[in-house]
Amino acid sequence: MSFADVLAGIYQGFGVTASVTLLGMAYAVPFAFIAGVLQFSTRGWPHAAVTAVIEFWRSSPVIILLYAFYYTLPGFGIRLSGLAVGGLVLGLNIGGYGSQAVRAALQSLDRGQAEAGRSLGFRRWQILLLIELPQALLAMMPTFVNQFIQLVKSTALVSLITLSDMTFRAKEISQLHYDPVKVYTGLLVAYFVLCYPATIVGRWLERKVGAGRKFAHDV
């Protein structure tokens, strides 16, 4: 097979890779925001409970979680498709890391703004939604782009639960034609083509965030 044929064969698994990525983002973004905001705004045992949930998803090995959800849950009568398991596990794992970006961005804000909001009669949730989150969002974006890239690369693991993604296709092609150097170089190129545009967006956002902070500091 030519290198172009290898790439074409690998990209036959693009649909599964894209589906897992999009489903993972559907889990990751809400989980990151909800968990990050709760960890920032709660105290005592609620804070400890939220932190425990975050650390479970952030610290547990993804490959073990994939196996546990896909192969163990049916023993308890819970059956999820490989796509559902891949999106859930990868999304909540990435969301656990993203929650720390949300928390850190909120903590970096000047506390005087929240006090000003309270003096104007705003409730705590109004201060969060109208004052704090809009300012913190821009600071979170570069990290979220990086987490998206990490999610795309992590989809390679779903081949272990029989999903025919790009990595699974590469394994099939390698077994059929036994040219691992060409095949896995092709797989590397395939993921690079998917991830590099997001890297460019992340760098652009970092420059915008840096410029915005400099402007605010100068003012």
ABEGO torsion letter per residue (X at the ends): XBAAAAAAAAAAAAAAAAAAAAAAAAAAAAAAAAAAAAAAABBEAAAAAAAAAAAAAAABBAAAAAAAAAAAAAAAGBBBBAAAAAAAAAAAAAAAAAAAAAAAAAAABBAAAAAAAAAAGBBAAAAAAAAAAAAAAAAAAAAAAAAAAAAAAAAAAAAAAGBBBAAAAAAAAAAAAGBAAAAAAAAAAAAAAAAAAAAAAAAAAAAAAAAAAAAAAAX
